[in-house]
């Protein structure tokens, strides 16, 4: 999900100026102890902050419903459904158009009356785009049991995300995707993600910020997700309005429509 960045950066800069002294002190202290951290220790902190592995693994499905605003300003109703094992469907209802991206775990497909005017049929997606969608279908996220999934994770020190110190984890997935995760040094929740993705034959860098975490079923869920392409001040924004965990989802919703 893609995953206003310009305004958030401006607000972050102002906040940074107001608390410069405290922030610099905290950053220096954190950086000085960063050598003691490892990828596994940061992941362990993140798992506890999210609610613990037992609760995370107990979630078999998830449905998020909210308000989606594109960088053009056009708004829509967005529904994201994820179910084990490795299935996902995102349905965005615009006033006059429909966009569906989904994966059954075997086949990734899309319906888009935006891309294909007058065509509401499902189109199977090429491998590069399919990898992007399948990566989002991991209900636990790539950090959980990363080695068993074939991913590589490395601790890359301390940086800032949303104006706060954060531990940095660099991930290379089993499918060859390159991602960077920023884990807040205090809350231990993920606050930012950077990923390289191939879109239309071009490699682009995407950024997503995760904000407004709330407790749902003993786990922490971000209710605000802001994304951009890492270059422009505009982006896409998803505000979650409802969360359902362990909800019954018809498996046919993830399959290519007949």
C-alpha positions as CSV (number, residue, x, y, z in Angstrom):
1,X,0.0,0.0,0.0
2,X,1.5,3.4,-1.0
3,X,2.6,3.0,1.6
4,X,1.3,14.8,2.9
5,X,5.0,13.8,3.1
6,X,6.1,17.4,2.4
7,X,4.0,18.8,5.2
8,X,5.1,16.1,7.6
9,X,8.7,16.8,6.8
10,X,8.1,20.5,7.4
11,X,6.3,19.8,10.7
12,X,9.1,17.4,11.7
13,X,11.7,20.0,10.9
14,X,9.9,22.6,13.2
15,X,9.6,20.1,16.0
16,X,13.2,19.1,15.6
17,X,14.3,22.8,15.9
18,X,12.2,23.2,19.1
19,X,13.7,20.2,20.8
20,X,17.2,20.2,19.3
21,X,19.1,20.0,22.6
22,X,17.2,17.1,24.0
23,X,17.1,15.3,20.7
24,X,20.9,15.6,20.1
25,X,21.6,14.3,23.6
26,X,19.3,11.3,23.1
27,X,20.7,10.5,19.7
28,X,24.3,10.6,20.9
29,X,23.5,8.3,23.9
30,X,21.6,5.9,21.6
31,X,24.4,5.9,19.0
32,X,27.0,5.2,21.6
33,X,25.1,2.0,22.6
34,X,24.2,0.9,19.1
35,X,27.2,-1.4,18.9
36,X,25.5,-3.6,21.5
37,X,22.5,-4.1,19.3
38,X,22.1,-6.9,16.7
39,X,19.4,-7.6,14.2
40,X,18.0,-10.3,16.4
41,X,17.9,-8.1,19.5
42,X,16.1,-5.3,17.7
43,X,13.6,-7.7,16.2
44,X,13.0,-9.2,19.7
45,X,12.2,-5.7,21.0
46,X,9.8,-5.1,18.1
47,X,8.0,-8.4,18.6
48,X,7.3,-7.5,22.2
49,X,6.1,-4.0,21.3
50,X,3.7,-5.5,18.7
51,X,2.1,-7.7,21.3
52,X,4.4,-10.8,21.4
53,X,4.9,-13.7,19.0
54,X,2.1,-15.8,20.5
55,X,-0.6,-13.1,19.8
56,X,0.8,-12.4,16.4
57,X,0.8,-16.0,15.3
58,X,-2.7,-16.4,16.7
59,X,-4.0,-14.0,14.0
60,X,-5.2,-16.0,11.0
61,X,-6.7,-13.1,9.0
62,X,-7.1,-9.4,9.1
63,X,-9.4,-6.9,7.4
64,X,-8.6,-3.1,7.4
65,X,-11.2,-0.6,6.1
66,X,-10.4,3.0,5.7
67,X,-10.1,6.2,3.7
68,X,-7.5,6.4,0.9
69,X,-6.4,9.6,-0.6
70,X,-4.2,9.6,-3.7
71,X,-1.4,12.1,-4.4
72,X,-3.9,13.7,-6.9
73,X,-6.2,14.5,-4.1
74,X,-8.8,11.9,-5.2
75,X,-10.3,9.9,-2.4
76,X,-11.7,6.4,-2.1
77,X,-12.8,3.7,0.3
78,X,-10.0,1.2,0.8
79,X,-10.3,-2.4,2.1
80,X,-7.3,-4.6,2.7
81,X,-7.8,-8.3,3.5
82,X,-4.9,-10.6,4.4
83,X,-5.2,-14.3,5.3
84,X,-2.8,-17.1,6.0
85,X,-1.1,-18.6,4.2
86,X,0.2,-15.7,2.1
87,X,-3.0,-14.3,0.6
88,X,-3.9,-10.7,0.2
89,X,-6.5,-8.5,-1.5
90,X,-6.7,-4.7,-1.7
91,X,-9.9,-3.2,-3.0
92,X,-10.2,0.5,-3.7
93,X,-13.6,1.9,-4.6
94,X,-13.3,5.3,-6.3
95,X,-16.5,7.3,-7.2
96,X,-16.3,6.1,-10.8
97,X,-13.5,3.5,-10.9
98,X,-12.4,0.3,-9.2
99,X,-8.9,-1.0,-8.4
100,X,-8.2,-4.5,-7.1
101,X,-4.8,-6.0,-6.5
102,X,-4.7,-9.5,-5.1
103,X,-2.7,-12.6,-4.7
104,X,-3.9,-16.1,-4.0
105,X,-0.4,-17.2,-2.9
106,X,0.1,-18.7,-6.4
107,X,-1.1,-16.0,-8.8
108,X,-1.1,-12.2,-8.5
109,X,-3.7,-10.3,-10.4
110,X,-5.3,-6.9,-10.8
111,X,-8.6,-5.3,-11.9
112,X,-8.3,-1.6,-12.8
113,X,-10.8,0.5,-14.7
114,X,-8.2,3.3,-14.1
115,X,-5.5,1.6,-16.1
116,X,-7.7,-0.2,-18.6
117,X,-10.7,2.0,-19.4
118,X,-13.9,0.1,-19.9
119,X,-12.1,-3.2,-18.9
120,X,-13.2,-4.6,-15.6
121,X,-11.7,-8.1,-16.2
122,X,-8.8,-9.5,-14.1
123,X,-5.3,-9.4,-15.5
124,X,-2.5,-11.6,-14.2
125,X,0.5,-9.5,-13.1
126,X,4.1,-9.9,-14.4
127,X,6.6,-11.4,-12.0
128,X,8.2,-8.2,-10.7
129,X,4.8,-6.7,-9.8
130,X,3.7,-10.0,-8.4
131,X,6.6,-10.0,-6.0
132,X,5.6,-6.6,-4.7
133,X,2.1,-7.8,-3.9
134,X,3.2,-11.1,-2.4
135,X,5.6,-9.4,-0.1
136,X,2.7,-7.6,1.5
137,X,0.8,-10.8,2.0
138,X,3.0,-11.9,5.0
139,X,0.6,-11.4,7.9
140,X,3.5,-11.4,10.4
141,X,5.9,-9.3,8.3
142,X,9.3,-10.3,7.1
143,X,11.1,-9.9,10.4
144,X,9.3,-12.8,12.1
145,X,11.1,-16.1,11.4
146,X,13.1,-14.3,8.8
147,X,15.8,-17.0,8.4
148,X,13.2,-19.7,7.9
149,X,11.6,-17.6,5.2
150,X,14.9,-17.3,3.4
151,X,15.4,-13.6,4.2
152,X,18.6,-11.9,5.3
153,X,18.4,-9.2,8.0
154,X,21.3,-7.0,9.1
155,X,21.5,-4.3,11.8
156,X,22.6,-1.0,10.1
157,X,23.0,1.3,13.1
158,X,20.9,4.3,14.2
159,X,19.2,6.9,12.1
160,X,16.1,9.1,12.4
161,X,12.5,8.4,11.3
162,X,9.7,11.0,11.8
163,X,12.1,13.1,13.8
164,X,12.9,10.4,16.3
165,X,15.9,8.1,16.8
166,X,15.4,4.7,15.3
167,X,17.2,1.4,14.8
168,X,17.8,0.5,11.2
169,X,17.4,-3.0,9.8
170,X,18.3,-3.8,6.2
171,X,16.4,-6.7,4.7
172,X,17.0,-8.7,1.5
173,X,14.0,-11.0,1.0
174,X,14.1,-14.5,-0.5
175,X,12.6,-12.9,-3.7
176,X,15.5,-10.4,-3.9
177,X,13.6,-7.4,-2.7
178,X,15.7,-4.8,-0.8
179,X,13.9,-3.1,2.2
180,X,14.9,-1.0,5.1
181,X,13.0,-1.0,8.4
182,X,13.2,1.8,11.0
183,X,12.3,0.6,14.5
184,X,11.7,3.5,17.0
185,X,14.3,3.4,19.8
186,X,11.7,4.1,22.5
187,X,8.4,2.4,21.4
188,X,10.2,-0.3,19.4
189,X,7.4,-0.1,16.8
190,X,8.1,0.3,13.1
191,X,7.9,3.9,12.1
192,X,9.3,3.9,8.6
193,X,9.9,1.6,5.6
194,X,12.0,2.2,2.5
195,X,11.9,-0.2,-0.4
196,X,13.2,-0.5,-3.9
197,X,10.5,-1.8,-6.3
198,X,10.3,-2.3,-10.0
199,X,7.3,-0.5,-11.5
200,X,6.8,-0.5,-15.2
201,X,10.3,-1.6,-15.8
202,X,11.8,1.2,-13.7
203,X,13.3,0.8,-10.2
204,X,11.9,3.3,-7.8
205,X,12.5,4.0,-4.1
206,X,9.3,4.0,-2.0
207,X,8.9,5.4,1.5
208,X,6.1,4.6,4.0
209,X,5.5,6.1,7.5
210,X,3.5,4.2,10.1
211,X,1.7,6.4,12.6
212,X,-1.1,6.5,15.2
213,X,-0.6,3.0,16.6
214,X,-3.5,1.5,18.6
215,X,-4.0,-1.7,20.5
216,X,-6.3,-4.2,18.7
217,X,-6.7,-7.7,20.1
218,X,-3.5,-7.3,22.1
219,X,-1.5,-6.3,19.1
220,X,-0.4,-2.9,17.9
221,X,-1.9,-1.7,14.5
222,X,-0.9,1.6,12.7
223,X,-4.1,3.6,11.9
224,X,-2.3,6.1,9.7
225,X,-0.1,5.0,6.7
226,X,1.6,7.6,4.6
227,X,3.6,6.8,1.5
228,X,5.4,8.5,-1.3
229,X,8.1,7.7,-4.0
230,X,10.9,9.2,-1.9
231,X,11.3,12.2,-4.2
232,X,8.0,14.2,-4.3
233,X,6.3,16.0,-1.5
234,X,3.0,14.5,-2.3
235,X,1.9,10.9,-1.7
236,X,-0.8,8.4,-0.9
237,X,-2.5,8.4,2.5
238,X,-4.5,5.6,4.2
239,X,-6.4,6.3,7.4
240,X,-7.7,3.1,9.0
241,X,-11.3,3.4,10.3
242,X,-12.0,-0.2,11.2
243,X,-9.9,-3.3,12.0
244,X,-11.2,-6.9,12.2
245,X,-8.9,-9.7,13.3
246,X,-9.5,-13.4,12.7
247,X,-12.5,-12.5,10.5
248,X,-13.9,-15.1,8.1
249,X,-12.8,-14.2,4.5
250,X,-14.0,-16.3,1.6
251,X,-10.9,-17.9,-0.1
252,X,-12.5,-17.1,-3.5
253,X,-11.8,-13.4,-2.9
254,X,-8.1,-14.0,-3.4
255,X,-8.5,-16.1,-6.5
256,X,-8.5,-14.8,-10.1
257,X,-12.2,-14.2,-11.0
258,X,-13.5,-16.8,-13.5
